[in-house]
Amino acid sequence: MRSRYSAYVLGIEAYLLATWHPDTRPERVELDIEPRPSWLGLKVTQVRLLSPDSAIVEFVARYKLQGRAHRLHEIGRFSRREGRWFYLEGEFPAGT
């Protein structure tokens, strides 16, 4: 999860796509939006290993957009294939 956050901060679309599970991977990640967010930090709040090859990671990423602070709270599902973890999908808890 931390490496994917870093890829968002640095705008490395190729890494994000390479670590996205093929079953749910989009053709492209829209990183060239304007205005660009200024990422401030990542806090992983929970990691749950559901099986040796399945996990849930809950995190909060903080960022500023046009001078206003925001939080992105996500519960992401990850799957391991051939020893590598891949992002499957995420949900955003209500009220966050």
Biopython code that builds the backbone (N, CA, C, O; Angstrom):
import numpy as np
from Bio.PDB.StructureBuilder import StructureBuilder

atoms = [
    (1, "MET", "N", (0.807, -1.184, 0.000)),
    (1, "MET", "CA", (0.000, 0.000, 0.000)),
    (1, "MET", "C", (0.854, 1.254, 0.000)),
    (1, "MET", "O", (0.557, 2.211, -0.714)),
    (2, "ARG", "N", (1.912, 1.254, 0.796)),
    (2, "ARG", "CA", (2.753, 2.449, 0.866)),
    (2, "ARG", "C", (3.422, 2.745, -0.480)),
    (2, "ARG", "O", (3.570, 3.906, -0.861)),
    (3, "SER", "N", (3.815, 1.714, -1.181)),
    (3, "SER", "CA", (4.453, 1.943, -2.485)),
    (3, "SER", "C", (3.447, 2.502, -3.491)),
    (3, "SER", "O", (3.817, 3.323, -4.330)),
    (4, "ARG", "N", (2.208, 2.084, -3.427)),
    (4, "ARG", "CA", (1.187, 2.631, -4.329)),
    (4, "ARG", "C", (0.894, 4.093, -3.979)),
    (4, "ARG", "O", (0.704, 4.913, -4.878)),
    (5, "TYR", "N", (0.855, 4.426, -2.696)),
    (5, "TYR", "CA", (0.685, 5.818, -2.289)),
    (5, "TYR", "C", (1.831, 6.661, -2.864)),
    (5, "TYR", "O", (1.602, 7.735, -3.420)),
    (6, "SER", "N", (3.059, 6.165, -2.725)),
    (6, "SER", "CA", (4.219, 6.895, -3.256)),
    (6, "SER", "C", (4.096, 7.093, -4.760)),
    (6, "SER", "O", (4.464, 8.148, -5.278)),
    (7, "ALA", "N", (3.589, 6.099, -5.457)),
    (7, "ALA", "CA", (3.407, 6.221, -6.909)),
    (7, "ALA", "C", (2.371, 7.299, -7.238)),
    (7, "ALA", "O", (2.528, 8.024, -8.221)),
    (8, "TYR", "N", (1.330, 7.410, -6.440)),
    (8, "TYR", "CA", (0.359, 8.497, -6.643)),
    (8, "TYR", "C", (1.028, 9.853, -6.408)),
    (8, "TYR", "O", (0.845, 10.787, -7.190)),
    (9, "VAL", "N", (1.805, 9.953, -5.327)),
    (9, "VAL", "CA", (2.474, 11.214, -5.002)),
    (9, "VAL", "C", (3.420, 11.628, -6.132)),
    (9, "VAL", "O", (3.466, 12.798, -6.511)),
    (10, "LEU", "N", (4.170, 10.664, -6.666)),
    (10, "LEU", "CA", (5.165, 10.948, -7.701)),
    (10, "LEU", "C", (4.602, 10.913, -9.117)),
    (10, "LEU", "O", (5.294, 11.262, -10.074)),
    (11, "GLY", "N", (3.348, 10.492, -9.247)),
    (11, "GLY", "CA", (2.716, 10.452, -10.565)),
    (11, "GLY", "C", (3.231, 9.337, -11.464)),
    (11, "GLY", "O", (3.382, 9.535, -12.669)),
    (12, "ILE", "N", (3.504, 8.163, -10.889)),
    (12, "ILE", "CA", (4.064, 7.042, -11.654)),
    (12, "ILE", "C", (2.934, 6.083, -12.044)),
    (12, "ILE", "O", (2.669, 5.099, -11.354)),
    (13, "GLU", "N", (2.288, 6.387, -13.145)),
    (13, "GLU", "CA", (1.148, 5.603, -13.609)),
    (13, "GLU", "C", (1.535, 4.153, -13.910)),
    (13, "GLU", "O", (0.772, 3.239, -13.597)),
    (14, "ALA", "N", (2.691, 3.931, -14.503)),
    (14, "ALA", "CA", (3.112, 2.576, -14.871)),
    (14, "ALA", "C", (3.178, 1.662, -13.642)),
    (14, "ALA", "O", (2.790, 0.496, -13.719)),
    (15, "TYR", "N", (3.660, 2.178, -12.521)),
    (15, "TYR", "CA", (3.739, 1.361, -11.308)),
    (15, "TYR", "C", (2.345, 1.050, -10.781)),
    (15, "TYR", "O", (2.074, -0.079, -10.371)),
    (16, "LEU", "N", (1.465, 2.039, -10.790)),
    (16, "LEU", "CA", (0.103, 1.810, -10.313)),
    (16, "LEU", "C", (-0.583, 0.727, -11.138)),
    (16, "LEU", "O", (-1.239, -0.156, -10.584)),
    (17, "LEU", "N", (-0.437, 0.790, -12.439)),
    (17, "LEU", "CA", (-1.049, -0.220, -13.307)),
    (17, "LEU", "C", (-0.412, -1.591, -13.102)),
    (17, "LEU", "O", (-1.104, -2.609, -13.123)),
    (18, "ALA", "N", (0.899, -1.620, -12.905)),
    (18, "ALA", "CA", (1.606, -2.894, -12.712)),
    (18, "ALA", "C", (1.239, -3.573, -11.403)),
    (18, "ALA", "O", (1.371, -4.791, -11.280)),
    (19, "THR", "N", (0.777, -2.796, -10.416)),
    (19, "THR", "CA", (0.420, -3.369, -9.112)),
    (19, "THR", "C", (-1.092, -3.481, -8.930)),
    (19, "THR", "O", (-1.573, -3.754, -7.831)),
    (20, "TRP", "N", (-1.832, -3.269, -10.010)),
    (20, "TRP", "CA", (-3.290, -3.397, -9.999)),
    (20, "TRP", "C", (-3.640, -4.767, -10.551)),
    (20, "TRP", "O", (-3.118, -5.159, -11.595)),
    (21, "HIS", "N", (-4.497, -5.490, -9.886)),
    (21, "HIS", "CA", (-4.881, -6.840, -10.318)),
    (21, "HIS", "C", (-5.455, -6.783, -11.733)),
    (21, "HIS", "O", (-6.278, -5.917, -12.027)),
    (22, "PRO", "N", (-5.030, -7.699, -12.617)),
    (22, "PRO", "CA", (-5.507, -7.678, -14.006)),
    (22, "PRO", "C", (-7.025, -7.752, -14.157)),
    (22, "PRO", "O", (-7.567, -7.241, -15.137)),
    (23, "ASP", "N", (-7.715, -8.373, -13.213)),
    (23, "ASP", "CA", (-9.175, -8.499, -13.307)),
    (23, "ASP", "C", (-9.906, -7.177, -13.091)),
    (23, "ASP", "O", (-11.043, -7.023, -13.537)),
    (24, "THR", "N", (-9.271, -6.221, -12.414)),
    (24, "THR", "CA", (-9.942, -4.959, -12.105)),
    (24, "THR", "C", (-9.162, -3.734, -12.588)),
    (24, "THR", "O", (-9.602, -2.603, -12.383)),
    (25, "ARG", "N", (-8.027, -3.947, -13.216)),
    (25, "ARG", "CA", (-7.155, -2.841, -13.638)),
    (25, "ARG", "C", (-7.791, -2.009, -14.747)),
    (25, "ARG", "O", (-8.275, -2.555, -15.739)),
    (26, "PRO", "N", (-7.789, -0.682, -14.578)),
    (26, "PRO", "CA", (-8.280, 0.184, -15.656)),
    (26, "PRO", "C", (-7.224, 0.304, -16.756)),
    (26, "PRO", "O", (-6.075, -0.093, -16.563)),
    (27, "GLU", "N", (-7.605, 0.836, -17.878)),
    (27, "GLU", "CA", (-6.641, 1.052, -18.958)),
    (27, "GLU", "C", (-5.641, 2.131, -18.587)),
    (27, "GLU", "O", (-4.489, 2.111, -19.021)),
    (28, "ARG", "N", (-6.100, 3.071, -17.779)),
    (28, "ARG", "CA", (-5.247, 4.212, -17.447)),
    (28, "ARG", "C", (-5.650, 4.750, -16.086)),
    (28, "ARG", "O", (-6.795, 4.594, -15.661)),
    (29, "VAL", "N", (-4.702, 5.386, -15.401)),
    (29, "VAL", "CA", (-4.965, 6.048, -14.126)),
    (29, "VAL", "C", (-4.855, 7.549, -14.376)),
    (29, "VAL", "O", (-3.826, 8.029, -14.850)),
    (30, "GLU", "N", (-5.901, 8.279, -14.062)),
    (30, "GLU", "CA", (-5.944, 9.719, -14.330)),
    (30, "GLU", "C", (-5.120, 10.483, -13.289)),
    (30, "GLU", "O", (-5.648, 10.898, -12.257)),
    (31, "LEU", "N", (-3.844, 10.663, -13.562)),
    (31, "LEU", "CA", (-2.971, 11.394, -12.650)),
    (31, "LEU", "C", (-2.719, 12.824, -13.112)),
    (31, "LEU", "O", (-2.153, 13.626, -12.369)),
    (32, "ASP", "N", (-3.130, 13.144, -14.317)),
    (32, "ASP", "CA", (-2.828, 14.456, -14.879)),
    (32, "ASP", "C", (-3.985, 15.439, -14.730)),
    (32, "ASP", "O", (-4.167, 16.328, -15.563)),
    (33, "ILE", "N", (-4.759, 15.273, -13.672)),
    (33, "ILE", "CA", (-5.871, 16.183, -13.420)),
    (33, "ILE", "C", (-5.340, 17.532, -12.941)),
    (33, "ILE", "O", (-4.268, 17.616, -12.342)),
    (34, "GLU", "N", (-6.091, 18.561, -13.210)),
    (34, "GLU", "CA", (-5.747, 19.903, -12.730)),
    (34, "GLU", "C", (-6.927, 20.447, -11.951)),
    (34, "GLU", "O", (-8.063, 20.297, -12.401)),
    (35, "PRO", "N", (-6.718, 21.054, -10.842)),
    (35, "PRO", "CA", (-5.434, 21.208, -10.179)),
    (35, "PRO", "C", (-5.006, 19.900, -9.516)),
    (35, "PRO", "O", (-5.842, 19.104, -9.088)),
    (36, "ARG", "N", (-3.711, 19.696, -9.439)),
    (36, "ARG", "CA", (-3.173, 18.476, -8.832)),
    (36, "ARG", "C", (-3.218, 18.567, -7.317)),
    (36, "ARG", "O", (-2.933, 19.619, -6.745)),
    (37, "PRO", "N", (-3.571, 17.478, -6.673)),
    (37, "PRO", "CA", (-3.539, 17.490, -5.203)),
    (37, "PRO", "C", (-2.095, 17.492, -4.703)),
    (37, "PRO", "O", (-1.192, 16.972, -5.359)),
    (38, "SER", "N", (-1.907, 18.069, -3.565)),
    (38, "SER", "CA", (-0.611, 18.034, -2.882)),
    (38, "SER", "C", (-0.746, 17.027, -1.745)),
    (38, "SER", "O", (-1.403, 17.299, -0.740)),
    (39, "TRP", "N", (-0.123, 15.863, -1.910)),
    (39, "TRP", "CA", (-0.278, 14.790, -0.932)),
    (39, "TRP", "C", (0.524, 15.109, 0.316)),
    (39, "TRP", "O", (1.669, 15.552, 0.227)),
    (40, "LEU", "N", (-0.078, 14.883, 1.492)),
    (40, "LEU", "CA", (0.526, 15.260, 2.770)),
    (40, "LEU", "C", (0.956, 14.084, 3.624)),
    (40, "LEU", "O", (1.838, 14.233, 4.470)),
    (41, "GLY", "N", (0.355, 12.916, 3.424)),
    (41, "GLY", "CA", (0.738, 11.784, 4.259)),
    (41, "GLY", "C", (-0.227, 10.624, 4.156)),
    (41, "GLY", "O", (-1.361, 10.758, 3.694)),
    (42, "LEU", "N", (0.260, 9.485, 4.602)),
    (42, "LEU", "CA", (-0.513, 8.246, 4.588)),
    (42, "LEU", "C", (-0.457, 7.618, 5.966)),
    (42, "LEU", "O", (0.606, 7.522, 6.580)),
    (43, "LYS", "N", (-1.623, 7.191, 6.445)),
    (43, "LYS", "CA", (-1.682, 6.438, 7.701)),
    (43, "LYS", "C", (-2.440, 5.149, 7.433)),
    (43, "LYS", "O", (-3.625, 5.172, 7.100)),
    (44, "VAL", "N", (-1.752, 4.030, 7.581)),
    (44, "VAL", "CA", (-2.398, 2.727, 7.467)),
    (44, "VAL", "C", (-2.998, 2.424, 8.833)),
    (44, "VAL", "O", (-2.279, 2.317, 9.827)),
    (45, "THR", "N", (-4.319, 2.287, 8.876)),
    (45, "THR", "CA", (-5.002, 2.111, 10.156)),
    (45, "THR", "C", (-5.277, 0.657, 10.501)),
    (45, "THR", "O", (-5.469, 0.316, 11.669)),
    (46, "GLN", "N", (-5.297, -0.207, 9.480)),
    (46, "GLN", "CA", (-5.571, -1.617, 9.745)),
    (46, "GLN", "C", (-5.118, -2.474, 8.567)),
    (46, "GLN", "O", (-5.311, -2.116, 7.405)),
    (47, "VAL", "N", (-4.520, -3.598, 8.889)),
    (47, "VAL", "CA", (-4.175, -4.609, 7.884)),
    (47, "VAL", "C", (-4.724, -5.925, 8.393)),
    (47, "VAL", "O", (-4.402, -6.358, 9.500)),
    (48, "ARG", "N", (-5.558, -6.564, 7.577)),
    (48, "ARG", "CA", (-6.129, -7.855, 7.961)),
    (48, "ARG", "C", (-5.773, -8.884, 6.905)),
    (48, "ARG", "O", (-6.176, -8.764, 5.748)),
    (49, "LEU", "N", (-5.027, -9.882, 7.300)),
    (49, "LEU", "CA", (-4.698, -10.989, 6.415)),
    (49, "LEU", "C", (-5.855, -11.978, 6.486)),
    (49, "LEU", "O", (-6.085, -12.598, 7.524)),
    (50, "LEU", "N", (-6.583, -12.123, 5.379)),
    (50, "LEU", "CA", (-7.741, -13.020, 5.341)),
    (50, "LEU", "C", (-7.335, -14.450, 5.034)),
    (50, "LEU", "O", (-7.981, -15.403, 5.468)),
    (51, "SER", "N", (-6.257, -14.583, 4.280)),
    (51, "SER", "CA", (-5.667, -15.874, 3.938)),
    (51, "SER", "C", (-4.233, -15.571, 3.519)),
    (51, "SER", "O", (-3.852, -14.402, 3.468)),
    (52, "PRO", "N", (-3.432, -16.580, 3.220)),
    (52, "PRO", "CA", (-2.065, -16.280, 2.787)),
    (52, "PRO", "C", (-1.994, -15.414, 1.515)),
    (52, "PRO", "O", (-0.974, -14.776, 1.253)),
    (53, "ASP", "N", (-3.071, -15.398, 0.738)),
    (53, "ASP", "CA", (-3.050, -14.668, -0.523)),
    (53, "ASP", "C", (-4.141, -13.610, -0.644)),
    (53, "ASP", "O", (-4.454, -13.175, -1.753)),
    (54, "SER", "N", (-4.721, -13.193, 0.469)),
    (54, "SER", "CA", (-5.795, -12.209, 0.440)),
    (54, "SER", "C", (-5.707, -11.328, 1.687)),
    (54, "SER", "O", (-5.549, -11.824, 2.802)),
    (55, "ALA", "N", (-5.811, -10.011, 1.478)),
    (55, "ALA", "CA", (-5.711, -9.095, 2.611)),
    (55, "ALA", "C", (-6.582, -7.863, 2.374)),
    (55, "ALA", "O", (-6.946, -7.527, 1.247)),
    (56, "ILE", "N", (-6.895, -7.213, 3.481)),
    (56, "ILE", "CA", (-7.602, -5.943, 3.461)),
    (56, "ILE", "C", (-6.712, -4.917, 4.157)),
    (56, "ILE", "O", (-6.169, -5.173, 5.232)),
    (57, "VAL", "N", (-6.574, -3.752, 3.525)),
    (57, "VAL", "CA", (-5.779, -2.672, 4.099)),
    (57, "VAL", "C", (-6.672, -1.432, 4.192)),
    (57, "VAL", "O", (-7.220, -0.968, 3.191)),
    (58, "GLU", "N", (-6.806, -0.912, 5.399)),
    (58, "GLU", "CA", (-7.562, 0.319, 5.595)),
    (58, "GLU", "C", (-6.567, 1.444, 5.819)),
    (58, "GLU", "O", (-5.611, 1.303, 6.582)),
    (59, "PHE", "N", (-6.803, 2.563, 5.144)),
    (59, "PHE", "CA", (-5.853, 3.670, 5.249)),
    (59, "PHE", "C", (-6.556, 5.008, 5.084)),
    (59, "PHE", "O", (-7.683, 5.097, 4.596)),
    (60, "VAL", "N", (-5.846, 6.038, 5.511)),
    (60, "VAL", "CA", (-6.280, 7.421, 5.309)),
    (60, "VAL", "C", (-5.109, 8.159, 4.671)),
    (60, "VAL", "O", (-4.011, 8.203, 5.224)),
    (61, "ALA", "N", (-5.360, 8.737, 3.501)),
    (61, "ALA", "CA", (-4.369, 9.569, 2.824)),
    (61, "ALA", "C", (-4.841, 11.015, 2.925)),
    (61, "ALA", "O", (-5.998, 11.321, 2.640)),
    (62, "ARG", "N", (-3.946, 11.891, 3.328)),
    (62, "ARG", "CA", (-4.292, 13.302, 3.463)),
    (62, "ARG", "C", (-3.691, 14.085, 2.304)),
    (62, "ARG", "O", (-2.587, 13.792, 1.844)),
    (63, "TYR", "N", (-4.434, 15.087, 1.838)),
    (63, "TYR", "CA", (-3.927, 15.920, 0.749)),
    (63, "TYR", "C", (-4.567, 17.300, 0.800)),
    (63, "TYR", "O", (-5.587, 17.510, 1.455)),
    (64, "LYS", "N", (-3.944, 18.229, 0.094)),
    (64, "LYS", "CA", (-4.505, 19.573, -0.053)),
    (64, "LYS", "C", (-4.852, 19.786, -1.509)),
    (64, "LYS", "O", (-4.132, 19.357, -2.412)),
    (65, "LEU", "N", (-5.966, 20.455, -1.716)),
    (65, "LEU", "CA", (-6.403, 20.793, -3.057)),
    (65, "LEU", "C", (-6.904, 22.228, -3.018)),
    (65, "LEU", "O", (-7.867, 22.541, -2.318)),
    (66, "GLN", "N", (-6.257, 23.080, -3.762)),
    (66, "GLN", "CA", (-6.593, 24.503, -3.797)),
    (66, "GLN", "C", (-6.638, 25.100, -2.388)),
    (66, "GLN", "O", (-7.546, 25.857, -2.045)),
    (67, "GLY", "N", (-5.642, 24.743, -1.586)),
    (67, "GLY", "CA", (-5.501, 25.307, -0.250)),
    (67, "GLY", "C", (-6.376, 24.693, 0.827)),
    (67, "GLY", "O", (-6.287, 25.090, 1.989)),
    (68, "ARG", "N", (-7.229, 23.726, 0.465)),
    (68, "ARG", "CA", (-8.105, 23.089, 1.447)),
    (68, "ARG", "C", (-7.637, 21.673, 1.737)),
    (68, "ARG", "O", (-7.251, 20.946, 0.822)),
    (69, "ALA", "N", (-7.669, 21.281, 2.997)),
    (69, "ALA", "CA", (-7.254, 19.945, 3.414)),
    (69, "ALA", "C", (-8.380, 18.943, 3.187)),
    (69, "ALA", "O", (-9.554, 19.243, 3.404)),
    (70, "HIS", "N", (-7.997, 17.744, 2.745)),
    (70, "HIS", "CA", (-8.955, 16.662, 2.505)),
    (70, "HIS", "C", (-8.365, 15.349, 3.014)),
    (70, "HIS", "O", (-7.160, 15.223, 3.233)),
    (71, "ARG", "N", (-9.258, 14.379, 3.194)),
    (71, "ARG", "CA", (-8.856, 13.017, 3.593)),
    (71, "ARG", "C", (-9.483, 12.022, 2.632)),
    (71, "ARG", "O", (-10.643, 12.159, 2.243)),
    (72, "LEU", "N", (-8.711, 11.035, 2.261)),
    (72, "LEU", "CA", (-9.215, 9.924, 1.459)),
    (72, "LEU", "C", (-9.142, 8.686, 2.348)),
    (72, "LEU", "O", (-8.055, 8.180, 2.627)),
    (73, "HIS", "N", (-10.292, 8.203, 2.790)),
    (73, "HIS", "CA", (-10.371, 7.026, 3.662)),
    (73, "HIS", "C", (-10.838, 5.859, 2.801)),
    (73, "HIS", "O", (-11.922, 5.902, 2.220)),
    (74, "GLU", "N", (-10.019, 4.821, 2.722)),
    (74, "GLU", "CA", (-10.350, 3.686, 1.860)),
    (74, "GLU", "C", (-10.075, 2.372, 2.578)),
    (74, "GLU", "O", (-9.154, 2.263, 3.387)),
    (75, "ILE", "N", (-10.889, 1.388, 2.265)),
    (75, "ILE", "CA", (-10.648, 0.003, 2.676)),
    (75, "ILE", "C", (-10.394, -0.760, 1.383)),
    (75, "ILE", "O", (-11.311, -1.007, 0.599)),
    (76, "GLY", "N", (-9.137, -1.128, 1.175)),
    (76, "GLY", "CA", (-8.738, -1.760, -0.078)),
    (76, "GLY", "C", (-8.523, -3.257, 0.067)),
    (76, "GLY", "O", (-8.032, -3.740, 1.088)),
    (77, "ARG", "N", (-8.904, -3.977, -0.979)),
    (77, "ARG", "CA", (-8.674, -5.427, -1.014)),
    (77, "ARG", "C", (-7.474, -5.721, -1.903)),
    (77, "ARG", "O", (-7.326, -5.153, -2.985)),
    (78, "PHE", "N", (-6.624, -6.618, -1.422)),
    (78, "PHE", "CA", (-5.414, -6.998, -2.142)),
    (78, "PHE", "C", (-5.352, -8.515, -2.292)),
    (78, "PHE", "O", (-5.851, -9.260, -1.449)),
    (79, "SER", "N", (-4.735, -8.950, -3.372)),
    (79, "SER", "CA", (-4.589, -10.375, -3.651)),
    (79, "SER", "C", (-3.134, -10.650, -4.038)),
    (79, "SER", "O", (-2.515, -9.871, -4.763)),
    (80, "ARG", "N", (-2.602, -11.767, -3.543)),
    (80, "ARG", "CA", (-1.222, -12.138, -3.886)),
    (80, "ARG", "C", (-1.240, -13.185, -4.984)),
    (80, "ARG", "O", (-1.939, -14.194, -4.899)),
    (81, "ARG", "N", (-0.442, -12.915, -6.032)),
    (81, "ARG", "CA", (-0.276, -13.853, -7.150)),
    (81, "ARG", "C", (1.209, -14.011, -7.411)),
    (81, "ARG", "O", (1.928, -13.033, -7.614)),
    (82, "GLU", "N", (1.650, -15.243, -7.404)),
    (82, "GLU", "CA", (3.061, -15.554, -7.660)),
    (82, "GLU", "C", (3.991, -14.723, -6.773)),
    (82, "GLU", "O", (5.029, -14.236, -7.223)),
    (83, "GLY", "N", (3.599, -14.570, -5.507)),
    (83, "GLY", "CA", (4.426, -13.888, -4.539)),
    (83, "GLY", "C", (4.328, -12.366, -4.529)),
    (83, "GLY", "O", (4.987, -11.723, -3.712)),
    (84, "ARG", "N", (3.528, -11.774, -5.409)),
    (84, "ARG", "CA", (3.379, -10.315, -5.468)),
    (84, "ARG", "C", (1.963, -9.908, -5.101)),
    (84, "ARG", "O", (0.998, -10.571, -5.480)),
    (85, "TRP", "N", (1.845, -8.804, -4.357)),
    (85, "TRP", "CA", (0.541, -8.292, -3.967)),
    (85, "TRP", "C", (0.009, -7.343, -5.027)),
    (85, "TRP", "O", (0.747, -6.528, -5.580)),
    (86, "PHE", "N", (-1.302, -7.464, -5.304)),
    (86, "PHE", "CA", (-1.978, -6.634, -6.295)),
    (86, "PHE", "C", (-3.229, -6.020, -5.675)),
    (86, "PHE", "O", (-3.956, -6.675, -4.928)),
    (87, "TYR", "N", (-3.462, -4.753, -5.998)),
    (87, "TYR", "CA", (-4.672, -4.058, -5.567)),
    (87, "TYR", "C", (-5.844, -4.579, -6.386)),
    (87, "TYR", "O", (-5.780, -4.620, -7.614)),
    (88, "LEU", "N", (-6.912, -4.976, -5.706)),
    (88, "LEU", "CA", (-8.130, -5.462, -6.385)),
    (88, "LEU", "C", (-9.164, -4.344, -6.525)),
    (88, "LEU", "O", (-9.571, -3.979, -7.628)),
    (89, "GLU", "N", (-9.571, -3.817, -5.377)),
    (89, "GLU", "CA", (-10.624, -2.789, -5.376)),
    (89, "GLU", "C", (-10.675, -2.174, -3.981)),
    (89, "GLU", "O", (-10.078, -2.676, -3.028)),
    (90, "GLY", "N", (-11.407, -1.076, -3.899)),
    (90, "GLY", "CA", (-11.549, -0.421, -2.598)),
    (90, "GLY", "C", (-12.950, 0.115, -2.404)),
    (90, "GLY", "O", (-13.709, 0.302, -3.355)),
    (91, "GLU", "N", (-13.266, 0.352, -1.164)),
    (91, "GLU", "CA", (-14.536, 0.987, -0.839)),
    (91, "GLU", "C", (-14.238, 2.146, 0.096)),
    (91, "GLU", "O", (-13.239, 2.144, 0.815)),
    (92, "PHE", "N", (-15.111, 3.123, 0.073)),
    (92, "PHE", "CA", (-14.933, 4.334, 0.850)),
    (92, "PHE", "C", (-16.036, 4.377, 1.891)),
    (92, "PHE", "O", (-17.204, 4.561, 1.547)),
    (93, "PRO", "N", (-15.678, 4.206, 3.185)),
    (93, "PRO", "CA", (-16.698, 4.195, 4.226)),
    (93, "PRO", "C", (-17.541, 5.464, 4.211)),
    (93, "PRO", "O", (-17.026, 6.561, 3.992)),
    (94, "ALA", "N", (-18.815, 5.307, 4.440)),
    (94, "ALA", "CA", (-19.740, 6.450, 4.470)),
    (94, "ALA", "C", (-19.354, 7.416, 5.574)),
    (94, "ALA", "O", (-18.928, 7.014, 6.657)),
    (95, "GLY", "N", (-19.509, 8.686, 5.281)),
    (95, "GLY", "CA", (-19.258, 9.693, 6.293)),
    (95, "GLY", "C", (-17.803, 10.087, 6.452)),
    (95, "GLY", "O", (-17.451, 10.788, 7.400)),
    (96, "THR", "N", (-16.947, 9.643, 5.531)),
    (96, "THR", "CA", (-15.531, 10.014, 5.648)),
    (96, "THR", "C", (-15.091, 10.803, 4.450)),
    (96, "THR", "O", (-13.931, 11.205, 4.368)),
]
sb = StructureBuilder()
sb.init_structure("model")
sb.init_model(0)
sb.init_chain("A")
sb.init_seg("    ")
for serial, (resi, resn, name, xyz) in enumerate(atoms, 1):
    if name == "N":
        sb.init_residue(resn, " ", resi, " ")
    sb.init_atom(name, np.array(xyz, "f"), 0.0, 1.0, " ", f" {name:<3s}", serial, name[0])
structure = sb.get_structure()
